[in-house]
């Protein structure tokens, strides 16, 4: 049961730490690959670092208790302060938009020509389904969106695990992780805070539209990463560690091998095997924040036929005839 819960939560790496090297993954993974999309949150989450607990454990039981208390305090304060952002995103349908993006990008040469998607609305739906799974092999996707407790970074993540299930003599099923990766795209604030500045207000100042545009971008980027990573080019990088390499964008450096870059953002890969990560970063400097506050450009509307300028007559030499399409 614990293994299935961990898998559903996208924590396959911690639950199956012994399997550090992924198994051979065929291309495509399967002709009709079963894919399980598991939703585990209904609102913006808050990320609290495990630092306090980790440091406290070094000093025995008392240290662990103190570290846990510090971490819980950080979490409670952040949960209370993140409410204005949750209020701004109350109409944002993260799960629906993630599902649409996954459906649009799953079918690929590297994953499956005809993927079979099943959507679980909660983690417990996934746990119950795995009591008697319909598919012995499946790609499990668990999306997440979160703000760090110090309001320095907004992120979208897609935890991905290729699993194999085998029945046991007691009627239950054993789950083995063949491949595991989390695709992450984040938006770190690229301008240091002024003295006494409340970082939360920078995000609040973006309004519902600005925050929604960031999350839309995060969804598009993480699902692009999923499709890319299973492509021939992506697979060729699975054994490359990116050790000692850096990528720079918007004045910030990020460790790892540069995989893809465009205006304002970059992807980097680091680590190896199932400990490898593929992450994207789009720092938000002053100009980027200002652009998010500004309304998006209005769509270009073509003039009506009556208002369009009359086309000048062209000679046959200037406008060659186009053969009619007879369907052949």
Secondary structure as UniProt FT lines:
FT   HELIX           2..8
FT   TURN            9..10
FT   HELIX           12..15
FT   TURN            16..18
FT   TURN            31..32
FT   STRAND          34..38
FT   STRAND          45..47
FT   HELIX           51..57
FT   TURN            58..59
FT   HELIX           60..81
FT   HELIX           83..88
FT   TURN            89..91
FT   HELIX           94..105
FT   STRAND          107..108
FT   TURN            109..111
FT   TURN            113..114
FT   STRAND          116..120
FT   HELIX           123..129
FT   HELIX           130..132
FT   STRAND          137..148
FT   TURN            149..150
FT   STRAND          153..167
FT   TURN            169..170
FT   STRAND          173..189
FT   TURN            195..196
FT   HELIX           200..204
FT   TURN            205..206
FT   HELIX           207..229
FT   HELIX           232..235
FT   TURN            236..239
FT   TURN            243..244
FT   STRAND          246..249
FT   TURN            250..251
FT   STRAND          252..255
FT   STRAND          257..262
FT   TURN            263..264
FT   STRAND          265..270
FT   HELIX           273..275
FT   STRAND          277..281
FT   HELIX           286..293
FT   TURN            305..307
FT   TURN            316..318
//
